[in-house]
Amino acid sequence: MQDKTYKLIELVGVSATSMEDAIQNAIGRANQTLKNLDWFELVEARGLIQDGKVGQYQVKLKVGFRLMG
């Protein structure tokens, strides 16, 4: 079994429609510039209130990716 080492970063994803979309937006954007994304952890969820309604969903994620050997 090969040992693995991970780098951990924090991301904030944003969406006007849902928490799930905010997560997908953050992971999708990270995937454009990082390789070997393996896992994420939802750390925090919050939102923006506009005119008495939810205007924006925001999620903070920890994302782990394998360092290349």
N, C-alpha and C positions, 0 to 999 in steps of 0.2 A: 504494500500500500504506500502510495506516494504522500509525503508530507506536503501540506499546503500552507501558505502564508497569505493573509488577506490585508488589504488596505480598507479602512473604514472612513467614509465621508458622510456629511449631512447634506440633505437636499430639502428644499421647500417646493412642493408642487401646488399649483393653483388651478382652479377650474370654476367656471360659472355654473356648472350643472350638478356636480356630485363629488363626494370624497373619493370614490373609485376613479373618476376621471382625473382628479388631482394627482392621485398616486400614479396612474398611467402616464400622465404628462411628465412627471418628474423622472420616472424610469425611462420613458421613451427618449427624453432629451439627453439623459446621462448616457444612454446606449449609443448615441451619435458620436460621442467623443471618448468613451471608456470601453475597454475590452474586458471580457471575463466577469461580467456582472453575475453574481451568484445568488444573492439574497438581499432582502430588505426587512427592516423593522419599523413599524409605525410608532413614532415617539410621541407625537402631539397632533391634535386635530383642533382646528379653530375656524372661524369664518368672519366675514365682513357683513355687517348689517347695513342695508341701504333702504331708506324709506320704509322701515319696519319689516323688511323681508330679507331673507338670505340673499346677498348679492354675490358672494364669492366664498368658495370653500378653500381652505388652506391646510396642508398636511406637512408635517416635518418627518422626514424619513432618515434612518441610518441605512446606508447602502454599503454592502461588502463586495469587493471584487478581488479575484485572485491575482497576486503578483506573478508575473511571468518569470520563469527560471532561466 
